[in-house]
Amino acid sequence: MKDPYEILGVQRTDDEAAIRAAYRKLAKQHHPDVNPDKPDAAARFGEIGSAYDLLSDKDKRARFDRGEIDAEGHEVQQQRQYYRDTPGQDRYQPAGGFSREDLEGFFAQAFGQGGRHSDWGATGQPMGGRDMQYSLTVSFVDAASGTTRRLALPDGKTLDVRIPAGTEDGHVLRLRGQGGPGLNGAAAGDALIEITVAPDARFHRDGDDIVSEVAVSLKEAVLGSSLEVPTIHGPVRVSVPPGSGSGTRLRLRGKGIRQGHQFVQLQVVVPPGDEPDLAAFLKTWTPRGSFNPRQGT
């Protein structure tokens, strides 16, 4: 796996907010739902998610920066410390400068006996597990209507994550007891899952309402028509009133998020190319009254 900083296009000195912003931008850009015709989108999306999982975890990021783990989170074999026997110096002090007390503390942590007690459970005191941070990208429709998604963890385990209806981009879900294990009988930590909502070209969210644009022909707008339009609940038919223009909004009650509505905004599209019959008609046609489309602008 490549360097996670390179994958996200960030610097090692960037803070958590910059890393999160870079991930969210890339996740939306490379989500498979947005790139159905690109077979490598899923692999690229998974690569981005793995990089963010590592860099969004403070402990993992620090260990990676120190060279203790690789880009996939695997332990990196450290160089063996060589000890020197120098007059006037503790013969068990390693060349790196660690003291006898450091070694005793290490063996106390490793074996739970001798030397000084460790700070993370060697004393026998309960210590709660730490919270674990993950990321999950869902489609606009799944976030709006609610769903359950399975999240694969780096250790091979999986979590079934319930996405509540109306989940917003950037929302963090907390799964209690699904984080790191506790020590000496203490409770496990929580799993904190940040949700990224992939954009959908058909819909735009406005609170609990949804706005969608639908193109109509000049004939459909002038004479009225019946159209099938997409909603997060499935396609429905709507009636376009005669004399509709671009910007006309049709309300679909209860077709939004939770108790919200969907507003279908019409966009009148003039036929491309040469339409001699239409052009001939418009040359002889005069609107009734003093209609001026630019009045008030």
Disulfide bonds with the S-S distance in Angstrom:
none
